[in-house]
Amino acid sequence: MHLLKGLNQILYFLLELGMLGSFGYAGFHSTQHPYGKYIIAIGLPLVAATLWGLFAAPRSGYRLDFPYRSLFALTMFGLAFFLLYRTGQTRLAIMLGMLALASELTAIAFKE
């Protein structure tokens, strides 16, 4: 049981990094403006990381309680899925979405 929980936490962390990467990728491909693409590619992941750090990080003082944290995480992963899909990375989006859903359902089962 502890092994599965530990593996899920590792997967969850990797999914968080993938989510931030997908926000950066989508931000870079969102505009043709030479400086705007870099600003959005840096700003979008920073906003996402700030929100994640406030509401979903384990040591945050503002961490959401169990059902709301899961809804928040699924919303953030859903946004990453949507942005990847919109940039033409369909397979990557589906893989991220399926892994995020499976990981979140496993976290709900363990009530992490």
Secondary structure as UniProt FT lines:
FT   HELIX           2..28
FT   TURN            34..35
FT   HELIX           36..55
FT   TURN            58..59
FT   TURN            61..62
FT   HELIX           66..86
FT   TURN            87..88
FT   HELIX           90..110
//
